[in-house]
């Protein structure tokens, strides 16, 4: 069943479990600053190892592998609640405004590497909810230029990761 004109993320959330459940959501140094400024605290992330084995293979994106992970194999991720919900997930969706959300959340469900954004959704995205004749980017109510801007911001922040180790 397609979502029609409703935003794909909102439609997906109404169907049940979403990308905000059980995912390891990396937050960049810029994400930490934006979220801390908005929420007034910085107790929303932790340094974790990889729990999902599929996340271990970053061979297609050496920039990600080199800059996101510390020497001990951990990276900064959003905390979860007991049911594995993202700490910012509410009954009506994300409590963070779009301009504050982690960049990986803004780009989801697109797959991407430092080289660019693919046109295919990430594994697990309910592509069947996209109305026939509608592109994924249209279903997300996102413009291609906005997606490219977020992608550029994300990799700029990833490359600066080493400069922001003070957030540890």
N, CA, C and O of each residue as an XYZ file, in Angstrom:
672
protein
N       0.841     -1.180      0.000
C       0.000      0.000      0.000
C       0.887      1.244      0.000
O       1.716      1.413      0.894
N       0.723      2.094     -0.971
C       1.541      3.301     -1.093
C       1.031      4.394     -0.158
O      -0.109      4.364      0.307
N       1.908      5.352      0.099
C       1.609      6.449      1.018
C       0.856      7.589      0.371
O       0.313      8.439      1.077
N       0.806      7.638     -0.931
C       0.172      8.771     -1.604
C       1.032     10.014     -1.451
O       2.228      9.984     -1.740
N       0.433     11.101     -1.001
C       1.174     12.359     -0.876
C       1.841     12.514      0.488
O       2.600     13.461      0.693
N       1.575     11.612      1.416
C       2.182     11.688      2.744
C       3.684     11.395      2.660
O       4.111     10.570      1.853
N       4.475     12.066      3.484
C       5.911     11.831      3.544
C       6.175     10.361      3.852
O       5.530      9.778      4.724
N       7.122      9.766      3.137
C       7.444      8.348      3.300
C       7.802      7.999      4.742
O       7.360      6.967      5.248
N       8.591      8.837      5.413
C       8.991      8.550      6.794
C       7.782      8.513      7.724
O       7.682      7.631      8.576
N       6.867      9.460      7.565
C       5.663      9.490      8.399
C       4.807      8.261      8.127
O       4.275      7.655      9.057
N       4.675      7.897      6.872
C       3.898      6.717      6.487
C       4.526      5.456      7.073
O       3.821      4.598      7.604
N       5.837      5.343      6.978
C       6.560      4.186      7.499
C       6.354      4.074      9.015
O       6.113      2.986      9.538
N       6.450      5.208      9.708
C       6.294      5.215     11.170
C       4.909      4.719     11.577
O       4.764      4.066     12.610
N       3.900      5.021     10.777
C       2.545      4.565     11.078
C       2.392      3.065     10.884
O       1.495      2.448     11.458
N       3.264      2.478     10.077
C       3.185      1.045      9.794
C       3.853      0.192     10.871
O       3.640     -1.019     10.921
N       4.662      0.817     11.738
C       5.317      0.037     12.794
C       6.780      0.365     12.930
O       7.173      1.531     12.894
N       7.590     -0.667     13.088
C       9.025     -0.507     13.304
C       9.688      0.264     12.164
O       9.440     -0.014     10.991
N      10.522      1.225     12.514
C      11.151      2.085     11.516
C      12.665      2.055     11.655
O      13.219      1.297     12.451
N      13.324      2.900     10.860
C      14.780      3.024     10.931
C      15.224      3.637     12.258
O      16.419      3.666     12.551
N      14.295      4.119     13.049
C      14.602      4.707     14.363
C      14.631      3.651     15.468
O      14.834      3.981     16.636
N      14.432      2.401     15.110
C      14.430      1.295     16.060
C      15.636      0.389     15.802
O      15.825     -0.104     14.690
N      16.427      0.181     16.815
C      17.509     -0.794     16.734
C      18.644     -0.466     15.797
O      19.479     -1.333     15.537
N      18.716      0.731     15.283
C      19.793      1.117     14.371
C      20.933      1.780     15.132
O      20.726      2.419     16.163
N      22.108      1.618     14.617
C      23.294      2.253     15.180
C      23.482      3.569     14.434
O      24.027      3.584     13.330
N      23.040      4.658     15.020
C      23.006      5.940     14.332
C      24.227      6.775     14.708
O      24.314      7.318     15.810
N      25.168      6.864     13.767
C      26.371      7.672     13.960
C      26.002      9.147     14.033
O      25.173      9.627     13.260
N      26.626      9.863     14.972
C      26.461     11.309     15.039
C      27.830     11.964     14.877
O      28.784     11.631     15.580
N      27.904     12.888     13.949
C      29.146     13.604     13.650
C      29.395     14.664     14.724
O      28.502     14.958     15.519
N      30.588     15.234     14.753
C      30.848     16.325     15.694
C      29.867     17.489     15.514
O      29.424     18.086     16.495
N      29.533     17.808     14.273
C      28.567     18.879     14.019
C      27.182     18.514     14.525
O      26.471     19.362     15.064
N      26.790     17.232     14.351
C      25.504     16.771     14.883
C      25.458     16.975     16.390
O      24.464     17.463     16.928
N      26.537     16.600     17.069
C      26.593     16.741     18.526
C      26.396     18.202     18.911
O      25.629     18.507     19.824
N      27.072     19.089     18.231
C      26.939     20.513     18.549
C      25.523     21.017     18.299
O      24.970     21.729     19.136
N      24.930     20.662     17.168
C      23.572     21.121     16.845
C      22.547     20.573     17.836
O      21.678     21.305     18.309
N      22.655     19.284     18.144
C      21.691     18.664     19.052
C      21.873     19.196     20.471
O      20.888     19.478     21.153
N      23.108     19.337     20.920
C      23.363     19.858     22.271
C      22.828     21.281     22.407
O      22.249     21.627     23.436
N      23.011     22.088     21.404
C      22.507     23.461     21.436
C      20.984     23.460     21.505
O      20.399     24.243     22.254
N      20.341     22.597     20.740
C      18.875     22.535     20.711
C      18.304     21.964     22.007
O      17.327     22.495     22.535
N      18.904     20.884     22.526
C      18.344     20.201     23.692
C      18.835     20.753     25.025
O      18.188     20.572     26.057
N      19.982     21.427     24.997
C      20.542     21.944     26.246
C      21.336     20.915     27.019
O      21.725     21.175     28.158
N      21.590     19.750     26.434
C      22.436     18.751     27.099
C      23.228     17.961     26.066
O      22.965     18.029     24.865
N      24.192     17.220     26.559
C      25.010     16.411     25.638
C      25.032     14.947     26.064
O      25.967     14.218     25.735
N      24.016     14.519     26.788
C      23.947     13.142     27.269
C      23.058     12.282     26.362
O      22.255     11.485     26.849
N      23.203     12.443     25.068
C      22.354     11.728     24.116
C      23.140     10.775     23.228
O      22.557     10.093     22.385
N      24.458     10.719     23.406
C      25.264      9.824     22.583
C      26.210      9.024     23.463
O      26.421      9.335     24.635
N      26.773      7.980     22.858
C      27.744      7.136     23.548
C      28.725      6.598     22.514
O      28.461      6.629     21.312
N      29.837      6.115     22.989
C      30.834      5.494     22.114
C      30.582      3.995     22.142
O      30.692      3.363     23.193
N      30.242      3.424     20.986
C      29.896      2.006     20.929
C      30.654      1.304     19.823
O      31.071      1.905     18.833
N      30.815      0.020     20.027
C      31.347     -0.829     18.971
C      30.211     -1.174     18.029
O      29.066     -0.782     18.254
N      30.525     -1.899     16.985
C      29.530     -2.284     15.997
C      28.770     -3.509     16.491
O      29.373     -4.515     16.865
N      27.435     -3.415     16.490
C      26.591     -4.541     16.895
C      26.040     -5.288     15.685
O      25.852     -6.504     15.733
N      25.782     -4.560     14.603
C      25.256     -5.152     13.379
C      26.433     -5.545     12.489
O      27.133     -4.667     11.985
N      26.667     -6.840     12.284
C      27.822     -7.294     11.507
C      27.880     -6.706     10.090
O      28.970     -6.534      9.544
N      26.736     -6.398      9.494
C      26.748     -5.834      8.143
C      27.392     -4.444      8.118
O      27.847     -3.982      7.071
N      27.424     -3.793      9.263
C      28.007     -2.454      9.360
C      29.531     -2.495      9.385
O      30.189     -1.480      9.158
N      30.085     -3.662      9.660
C      31.540     -3.787      9.745
C      32.242     -3.619      8.403
O      33.382     -3.156      8.352
N      31.575     -3.988      7.324
C      32.200     -3.888      6.008
C      31.990     -2.495      5.433
O      30.940     -2.199      4.863
N      32.984     -1.655      5.587
C      32.956     -0.299      5.044
C      33.971     -0.168      3.910
O      34.463      0.925      3.631
N      34.280     -1.290      3.258
C      35.309     -1.304      2.223
C      34.973     -0.400      1.040
O      35.878      0.075      0.354
N      33.694     -0.157      0.794
C      33.304      0.724     -0.308
C      33.475      2.198      0.047
O      33.374      3.064     -0.823
N      33.733      2.484      1.325
C      33.863      3.871      1.760
C      35.016      4.011      2.751
O      34.789      4.108      3.957
N      36.246      4.020      2.248
C      37.402      4.115      3.147
C      37.435      5.413      3.966
O      38.014      5.438      5.052
N      36.828      6.480      3.463
C      36.776      7.735      4.239
C      35.989      7.497      5.522
O      36.407      7.911      6.603
N      34.850      6.831      5.392
C      34.026      6.514      6.567
C      34.822      5.642      7.537
O      34.905      5.933      8.730
N      35.397      4.584      7.008
C      36.153      3.642      7.832
C      37.289      4.343      8.578
O      37.501      4.082      9.762
N      38.000      5.202      7.917
C      39.179      5.853      8.483
C      38.831      6.939      9.499
O      39.562      7.121     10.472
N      37.734      7.662      9.293
C      37.463      8.837     10.120
C      36.350      8.670     11.147
O      36.353      9.365     12.163
N      35.408      7.779     10.916
C      34.292      7.606     11.853
C      34.697      6.738     13.036
O      34.313      7.016     14.172
N      35.465      5.696     12.778
C      35.838      4.749     13.824
C      37.121      5.167     14.523
O      38.086      5.577     13.878
N      37.125      5.061     15.850
C      38.353      5.302     16.616
C      39.233      4.063     16.509
O      38.821      3.041     15.961
N      40.430      4.163     17.032
C      41.373      3.034     16.991
C      40.802      1.801     17.690
O      41.129      0.676     17.311
N      39.948      1.993     18.710
C      39.372      0.856     19.434
C      38.135      0.282     18.737
O      37.487     -0.612     19.283
N      37.795      0.780     17.538
C      36.663      0.260     16.775
C      35.328      0.865     17.152
O      34.296      0.452     16.623
N      35.322      1.827     18.049
C      34.069      2.458     18.471
C      33.843      3.753     17.705
O      34.769      4.369     17.178
N      32.568      4.141     17.667
C      32.206      5.420     17.083
C      31.041      5.990     17.871
O      30.366      5.276     18.613
N      30.813      7.287     17.701
C      29.793      8.012     18.471
C      28.421      7.713     17.875
O      28.198      7.945     16.686
N      27.495      7.196     18.695
C      26.147      6.875     18.234
C      25.111      7.423     19.202
O      25.394      7.655     20.377
N      23.908      7.625     18.685
C      22.811      8.049     19.549
C      22.471      6.936     20.521
O      22.554      5.756     20.183
N      22.090      7.316     21.719
C      21.639      6.326     22.703
C      20.264      5.800     22.323
O      19.535      6.404     21.536
N      19.937      4.665     22.904
C      18.632      4.034     22.700
C      17.906      3.901     24.028
O      18.521      3.914     25.094
N      16.605      3.775     23.945
C      15.799      3.442     25.118
C      15.738      1.922     25.229
O      16.295      1.208     24.395
N      15.072      1.446     26.241
C      15.011      0.001     26.528
C      14.496     -0.817     25.343
O      14.971     -1.933     25.131
N      13.550     -0.308     24.571
C      12.990     -1.063     23.435
C      13.814     -0.892     22.168
O      13.366     -1.264     21.084
N      15.007     -0.335     22.290
C      15.897     -0.080     21.158
C      15.428      1.078     20.283
O      15.881      1.221     19.148
N      14.513      1.913     20.811
C      14.104      3.117     20.103
C      15.188      4.168     20.231
O      15.864      4.248     21.257
N      15.356      4.964     19.205
C      16.246      6.117     19.279
C      15.783      7.008     20.424
O      14.583      7.155     20.655
N      16.710      7.588     21.123
C      16.407      8.443     22.271
C      15.502      9.628     21.902
O      14.821     10.179     22.767
N      15.494     10.016     20.635
C      14.683     11.158     20.205
C      13.366     10.761     19.528
O      12.637     11.630     19.049
N      13.058      9.471     19.483
C      11.830      9.017     18.844
C      10.645      9.193     19.783
O      10.688      8.780     20.941
N       9.589      9.811     19.269
C       8.342      9.948     20.021
C       7.243      9.235     19.242
O       7.487      8.713     18.154
N       6.038      9.211     19.798
C       4.917      8.548     19.119
C       4.608      9.199     17.779
O       4.057      8.548     16.891
N       4.952     10.465     17.618
C       4.669     11.168     16.364
C       5.904     11.332     15.483
O       5.884     12.116     14.535
N       6.964     10.611     15.780
C       8.182     10.686     14.981
C       9.325     11.323     15.748
O       9.323     11.349     16.979
N      10.296     11.833     15.017
C      11.487     12.413     15.639
C      11.148     13.719     16.344
O      10.448     14.570     15.795
N      11.649     13.867     17.561
C      11.430     15.094     18.330
C      12.349     16.224     17.874
O      12.143     17.379     18.245
N      13.348     15.902     17.083
C      14.281     16.922     16.615
C      13.795     17.523     15.300
O      13.352     16.791     14.415
N      13.873     18.843     15.160
C      13.529     19.425     13.859
C      14.536     18.984     12.806
O      15.669     18.628     13.131
N      14.129     19.007     11.567
C      14.977     18.520     10.485
C      16.381     19.133     10.513
O      17.360     18.420     10.293
N      16.495     20.418     10.774
C      17.788     21.111     10.749
C      18.716     20.697     11.890
O      19.897     21.044     11.887
N      18.188     19.960     12.861
C      18.972     19.528     14.021
C      19.270     18.037     13.973
O      20.226     17.579     14.598
N      18.475     17.282     13.250
C      18.650     15.824     13.191
C      20.039     15.450     12.709
O      20.651     16.197     11.944
N      20.546     14.304     13.144
C      21.828     13.835     12.609
C      21.765     13.778     11.080
O      20.729     13.463     10.494
N      22.885     14.087     10.465
C      22.925     14.107      9.005
C      22.611     12.739      8.405
O      21.992     12.665      7.344
N      23.027     11.652      9.064
C      22.712     10.325      8.520
C      21.210     10.082      8.548
O      20.686      9.376      7.686
N      20.509     10.652      9.520
C      19.049     10.519      9.578
C      18.397     11.321      8.454
O      17.433     10.872      7.834
N      18.931     12.497      8.204
C      18.375     13.324      7.128
C      18.555     12.648      5.772
O      17.690     12.763      4.904
N      19.664     11.950      5.585
C      19.948     11.292      4.310
C      19.265      9.934      4.164
O      19.108      9.442      3.046
N      18.866      9.334      5.255
C      18.238      8.020      5.200
C      16.924      8.140      4.431
O      16.192      9.105      4.649
N      16.606      7.234      3.572
C      17.119      5.885      3.374
C      18.090      5.744      2.204
O      18.230      4.648      1.662
N      18.750      6.800      1.807
C      19.691      6.682      0.706
C      20.977      6.015      1.154
O      21.456      6.243      2.265
N      21.533      5.186      0.277
C      22.878      4.651      0.468
C      23.835      5.680     -0.110
O      23.515      6.358     -1.087
N      24.999      5.793      0.490
C      25.973      6.767      0.015
C      27.359      6.379      0.486
O      27.529      5.594      1.419
N      28.338      6.948     -0.182
C      29.745      6.854      0.211
C      30.305      8.262      0.045
O      29.578      9.186     -0.317
N      31.590      8.420      0.310
C      32.210      9.724      0.110
C      32.080     10.176     -1.341
O      32.072     11.376     -1.617
N      31.977      9.227     -2.270
C      31.878      9.551     -3.688
C      30.533     10.144     -4.076
O      30.447     10.850     -5.080
N      29.480      9.877     -3.311
C      28.171     10.425     -3.636
C      27.026      9.581     -3.122
O      27.219      8.600     -2.403
N      25.832      9.985     -3.505
C      24.587      9.342     -3.080
C      24.096      8.439     -4.202
O      24.102      8.827     -5.370
N      23.671      7.233     -3.842
C      23.101      6.338     -4.850
C      21.609      6.629     -4.985
O      21.030      7.297     -4.129
N      21.001      6.149     -6.019
C      19.566      6.363     -6.205
C      18.746      5.262     -5.545
O      17.518      5.339     -5.506
N      19.408      4.254     -5.033
C      18.716      3.130     -4.409
C      18.546      3.360     -2.912
O      19.409      3.961     -2.272
N      17.440      2.887     -2.354
C      17.264      3.013     -0.907
C      18.162      2.019     -0.167
O      18.550      0.981     -0.703
N      18.472      2.365      1.063
C      19.247      1.478      1.921
C      18.430      0.220      2.201
O      17.202      0.252      2.126
N      19.101     -0.885      2.522
C      18.372     -2.106      2.862
C      17.394     -1.847      4.014
O      17.717     -1.147      4.974
N      16.219     -2.415      3.900
C      15.223     -2.283      4.954
C      14.220     -1.170      4.734
O      13.196     -1.124      5.416
N      14.489     -0.264      3.790
C      13.531      0.807      3.515
C      12.316      0.190      2.820
O      12.470     -0.556      1.853
N      11.123      0.492      3.301
C       9.921     -0.104      2.702
C       9.558      0.555      1.371
O       8.608      1.333      1.287
N      10.314      0.235      0.355
C      10.131      0.824     -0.977
C       8.705      0.634     -1.497
O       8.229      1.425     -2.311
N       8.028     -0.409     -1.029
C       6.668     -0.666     -1.493
C       5.686      0.429     -1.069
O       4.584      0.517     -1.612
N       6.079      1.260     -0.106
C       5.216      2.349      0.337
C       5.279      3.563     -0.592
O       4.449      4.467     -0.496
N       6.262      3.579     -1.485
C       6.390      4.685     -2.429
C       5.326      4.517     -3.512
O       5.215      3.456     -4.126
N       4.558      5.558     -3.736
C       3.485      5.514     -4.733
C       4.061      5.244     -6.127
O       5.141      5.736     -6.455
N       3.354      4.477     -6.937
C       3.815      4.221     -8.309
C       4.043      5.536     -9.053
O       3.242      6.466     -8.954
N       5.144      5.600     -9.795
C       5.463      6.795    -10.556
C       6.142      7.887     -9.736
O       6.447      8.956    -10.264
N       6.379      7.629     -8.454
C       7.022      8.606     -7.566
C       8.438      8.136     -7.276
O       8.655      6.959     -6.986
N       9.393      9.034     -7.351
C      10.772      8.676     -7.014
C      10.933      8.682     -5.496
O      10.127      9.270     -4.776
N      11.968      8.031     -5.034
C      12.242      7.989     -3.599
C      12.437      9.395     -3.043
O      11.931      9.714     -1.967
N      13.154     10.220     -3.758
C      13.411     11.576     -3.282
C      12.116     12.389     -3.206
O      11.952     13.218     -2.310
N      11.200     12.149     -4.143
C       9.894     12.810     -4.086
C       9.076     12.300     -2.908
O       8.408     13.082     -2.232
N       9.120     10.994     -2.656
C       8.365     10.404     -1.547
C       8.847     10.914     -0.193
O       8.090     10.950      0.777
N      10.102     11.304     -0.145
C      10.665     11.836      1.102
C      10.466     13.344      1.224
O      10.838     13.946      2.231
N       9.878     13.949      0.193
C       9.687     15.409      0.141
C      11.026     16.127      0.288
O      11.148     17.110      1.019
N      12.006     15.620     -0.412
C      13.368     16.142     -0.357
C      13.778     16.557     -1.768
O      13.368     15.935     -2.747
N      14.568     17.582     -1.864
C      15.080     17.965     -3.177
C      16.459     17.333     -3.366
O      17.183     17.124     -2.392
N      16.823     17.031     -4.604
C      18.161     16.483     -4.844
C      19.264     17.421     -4.350
O      20.283     16.955     -3.840
N      19.077     18.720     -4.492
C      20.110     19.655     -4.035
C      20.241     19.627     -2.517
O      21.344     19.763     -1.990
N      19.133     19.453     -1.814
C      19.169     19.364     -0.343
C      19.908     18.102      0.075
O      20.717     18.142      1.002
N      19.644     16.982     -0.591
C      20.338     15.724     -0.277
C      21.839     15.880     -0.511
O      22.644     15.438      0.308
N      22.218     16.508     -1.628
C      23.648     16.726     -1.902
C      24.277     17.638     -0.847
O      25.419     17.422     -0.440
N      23.541     18.648     -0.409
C      24.048     19.560      0.632
C      24.310     18.797      1.929
O      25.357     18.974      2.551
N      23.361     17.947      2.342
C      23.530     17.175      3.572
C      24.685     16.189      3.436
O      25.458     15.999      4.376
N      24.802     15.566      2.272
C      25.894     14.633      2.027
C      27.231     15.354      2.149
O      28.157     14.851      2.787
N      27.332     16.522      1.542
C      28.563     17.317      1.623
C      28.871     17.685      3.080
O      30.015     17.565      3.519
N      27.864     18.130      3.824
C      28.048     18.476      5.241
C      28.536     17.272      6.032
O      29.457     17.383      6.842
N      27.916     16.120      5.794
C      28.274     14.911      6.532
C      29.740     14.562      6.326
O      30.462     14.316      7.292
N      30.181     14.538      5.084
C      31.568     14.148      4.834
C      32.566     15.220      5.260
O      33.698     14.899      5.622
N      32.174     16.452      5.221
C      33.031     17.520      5.751
C      33.218     17.319      7.257
O      34.323     17.473      7.777
N      32.135     16.977      7.946
C      32.205     16.741      9.390
C      32.939     15.443      9.716
O      33.651     15.370     10.718
N      32.773     14.428      8.885
C      33.499     13.176      9.086
C      35.003     13.420      8.954
O      35.794     12.932      9.761
N      35.381     14.174      7.936
C      36.805     14.454      7.733
C      37.388     15.279      8.882
O      38.583     15.188      9.164
N      36.562     16.075      9.538
C      37.014     16.882     10.673
C      36.918     16.106     11.989
O      37.236     16.644     13.050
N      36.487     14.857     11.925
C      36.234     14.049     13.141
C      37.409     14.099     14.121
O      37.194     14.276     15.320
N      38.614     13.951     13.648
C      39.776     13.932     14.529
C      39.952     15.220     15.310
O      40.490     15.203     16.417
N      39.503     16.349     14.743
C      39.629     17.640     15.422
C      38.660     17.778     16.582
O      38.859     18.630     17.448
N      37.615     16.959     16.621
C      36.563     17.120     17.618
C      36.572     16.018     18.677
O      35.558     15.793     19.338
N      37.674     15.346     18.842
C      37.743     14.247     19.823
C      37.479     14.737     21.239
O      37.303     13.921     22.144
N      37.446     16.039     21.453
C      37.154     16.597     22.774
C      35.760     16.241     23.269
O      35.494     16.330     24.468
N      34.849     15.832     22.355
C      33.489     15.447     22.764
C      33.462     14.088     23.435
O      32.442     13.704     24.007
N      34.564     13.353     23.378
C      34.616     12.039     24.011
C      34.447     12.229     25.482
O      34.457     11.256     26.236
